[in-house]
Amino acid sequence: YVYGPDWDRYFKPTELIKVFPGVYNDYFWNILKKYRVQLNVFRSQNINSHNMRSFEIPGIGGIMLAPYSDEHVHFFKPDMEAFFFRSDTEIVEKAGAILSLSPLEAAALRNAAKERSVRDGYSYQERSKMVYDYFKELFN
């Protein structure tokens, strides 16, 4: 299942691919936890960086499959806390690996991602404080 606006610009829904409108608030978090894998894609301005989903998915205990970037592997251990791909071939391979995890392995990965997010301060509050401290130091 794919959630969000404008996906019809990229592909047509099929029997295998169902497209739904964007979800928000508590329903968003429930959807993230409901499925085995959450695909995180970058907009052009995020290439080799990260985005909000880079923290939201692991922070709620989701299993993220995202583009490889230096920042992503700084934040999360590949294949232990999140999965990263560099090509179309690799995204298919990684998705297959995630889908073939046993329920116990998937739960361990979800817990590792969530624990890393909490331990290393990846919440909006902590990230905002980091930006605030940076600018405070810069302008003092």
HELIX and SHEET records of a PDB file:
HELIX    1   1 TRP A    7  ARG A    9  5                                   3    
HELIX    2   2 ASN A   25  LYS A   34  1                                  10    
HELIX    3   3 SER A   44  ASN A   46  5                                   3    
HELIX    4   4 ARG A   53  GLY A   59  1                                   7    
HELIX    5   5 ASP A   70  PHE A   75  1                                   6    
HELIX    6   6 ASP A   88  LEU A   99  1                                  12    
HELIX    7   7 PRO A  103  ARG A  119  1                                  17    
HELIX    8   8 TYR A  124  PHE A  139  1                                  16    
SHEET    1   A 2 VAL A   2  TYR A   3  0                                        
SHEET    2   A 2 VAL A  19  PHE A  20  1                                        
SHEET    1   B 3 GLN A  38  LEU A  39  0                                        
SHEET    2   B 3 MET A  64  PRO A  67  1                                        
SHEET    3   B 3 PHE A  83  PHE A  85  1                                        
END                                                                             
